[in-house]
Amino acid sequence: MQIHIVDAATLPAEGRQQLAQVLVDAFAEHWPSAWPALADALEELEDFNDPERICRAAVDESGRVLGWIGGIPEYDGNVWELHPLAVAPPFQGQGIGRALVEDFEAQVRARGGGLVMLGSDDEHGMTSLAGQDLFPDPLHKLAAIQAVKAHPFVFYQKMGYALIGVVPDANGPGKPDILMGKRIS
């Protein structure tokens, strides 16, 4: 299957619906409260109408949306938050996420950005940090992180992202947000 990465703003109306559905479906298993319904995902997409943001879609030969990635400029555009990355479950593990991240990094470089950062929550015991009191030394515990189940931080490490911090209890007690970053300039 051949994929193309396109600016999501160029997609027809049905493509926007597909973007929203991919977001719901991709997060349903491990992060169901993120975008529990199509209306929630469509609301998230509205934020990406801002021309300052990046919104790119992976589509197949027929124009079907397979996944998408978004980005938000921070620190006067020097840093970009990668948010979100979503690949439709039937197409996960086929290089689409990698292609989207590589394209996103190129888009950020073209806009003068030098660093990409992201947060990857652990709300369901997918890492050794889950269920733990990370204080008094959260960075020490972060340095020893291990995947218990398939957690996205492993994917991002393979893409060259480093662990740069952790927000203990970000999603409730024992449910941290794992912060990662990559210099791309």
Summary of the structure (lengths in Angstrom):
residues: 185
radius of gyration: 16.3
end to end distance: 30.9
largest distance: 52.7
contacts: 570
relative contact order: 0.14
helix: 34%
strand: 28%
